[in-house]
């Protein structure tokens, strides 16, 4: 499943081809280091809580992150889909960092 062209296209769209991609990239990188909840992510990234919930929704819809827990006790983790395609994610992140 490494270098899956579908996965690479999806990751490019989510992180580079749509508004808010850089914030989603930062969010995933933070979750990759340590699983966090929405409030912790807002503090960590210096973003509004509503912005975090929006980006989390986009990432969950595209199977990039998963949640464990309910309501206010939700912690976010990277998905198995992202783990399987981590090389593509890191390549995209590196290219986006260089383009700044």
C-alpha positions as CSV (number, residue, x, y, z in Angstrom):
1,X,0.0,0.0,0.0
2,X,3.1,2.3,0.1
3,X,3.0,5.1,-2.5
4,X,-0.7,4.4,-3.2
5,X,-1.5,7.0,-5.9
6,X,-5.1,7.5,-4.6
7,X,-3.8,8.2,-1.1
8,X,-1.2,10.7,-2.4
9,X,-3.9,12.6,-4.4
10,X,-6.1,12.7,-1.3
11,X,-3.3,14.0,0.9
12,X,-2.3,16.6,-1.7
13,X,-5.9,17.8,-1.9
14,X,-6.4,17.9,1.9
15,X,-3.1,19.7,2.7
16,X,-2.2,21.7,-0.4
17,X,-5.2,21.9,-2.6
18,X,-7.7,23.5,-0.2
19,X,-7.9,26.5,2.2
20,X,-6.7,25.7,5.6
21,X,-4.3,23.0,4.5
22,X,-1.4,24.4,6.4
23,X,-3.4,24.4,9.6
24,X,-4.5,20.9,9.0
25,X,-0.8,19.9,8.4
26,X,0.2,21.5,11.7
27,X,-2.7,19.7,13.4
28,X,-1.8,16.3,12.1
29,X,1.9,16.9,13.0
30,X,0.8,17.8,16.6
31,X,-1.4,14.7,16.9
32,X,1.4,12.5,15.4
33,X,3.7,13.6,18.3
34,X,1.0,13.2,21.1
35,X,-2.7,12.4,20.9
36,X,-4.6,15.5,22.0
37,X,-8.2,16.7,22.4
38,X,-9.6,19.8,20.6
39,X,-9.0,22.2,23.4
40,X,-5.4,21.0,23.7
41,X,-4.9,21.4,20.0
42,X,-6.3,24.9,20.1
43,X,-3.8,25.9,22.8
44,X,-0.9,24.1,21.1
45,X,-1.5,25.6,17.7
46,X,-2.8,29.0,18.8
47,X,-6.0,28.6,16.8
48,X,-9.6,29.2,17.7
49,X,-11.5,26.2,19.1
50,X,-14.1,26.4,16.3
51,X,-11.3,26.4,13.7
52,X,-9.9,23.2,15.3
53,X,-13.3,21.5,15.2
54,X,-13.7,22.4,11.5
55,X,-10.3,21.1,10.6
56,X,-10.8,18.0,12.7
57,X,-14.1,17.3,10.8
58,X,-12.3,17.6,7.5
59,X,-9.5,15.3,8.6
60,X,-11.9,12.7,10.0
61,X,-14.1,12.8,6.9
62,X,-11.0,12.0,4.8
63,X,-9.9,9.2,7.2
64,X,-6.7,11.0,8.2
65,X,-7.4,11.1,11.9
66,X,-9.6,9.1,14.2
67,X,-11.3,9.9,17.5
68,X,-11.6,7.9,20.7
69,X,-14.1,8.9,23.3
70,X,-17.3,10.8,23.3
71,X,-18.5,14.4,23.6
72,X,-15.9,16.4,25.7
73,X,-13.7,13.3,26.4
74,X,-12.5,12.9,22.8
75,X,-8.9,12.4,22.0
76,X,-7.6,12.4,18.4
77,X,-5.1,10.0,16.9
78,X,-3.7,9.6,13.4
79,X,-5.5,6.9,11.5
80,X,-4.2,3.6,10.2
81,X,-4.7,4.9,6.7
82,X,-2.3,7.8,7.5
83,X,0.2,5.4,9.2
84,X,0.2,3.3,6.1
85,X,0.8,6.3,3.9
86,X,3.2,8.2,6.2
87,X,5.9,8.4,3.6
88,X,3.6,10.3,1.2
89,X,2.4,12.6,4.1
90,X,6.0,13.4,5.0
91,X,6.9,14.1,1.4
92,X,4.0,16.5,1.0
93,X,4.8,18.2,4.4
94,X,8.4,18.6,3.3
95,X,7.4,20.2,0.0
96,X,4.9,22.5,1.6
97,X,7.5,23.6,4.2
98,X,10.0,24.4,1.4
99,X,7.4,26.4,-0.6
100,X,6.9,28.9,2.3
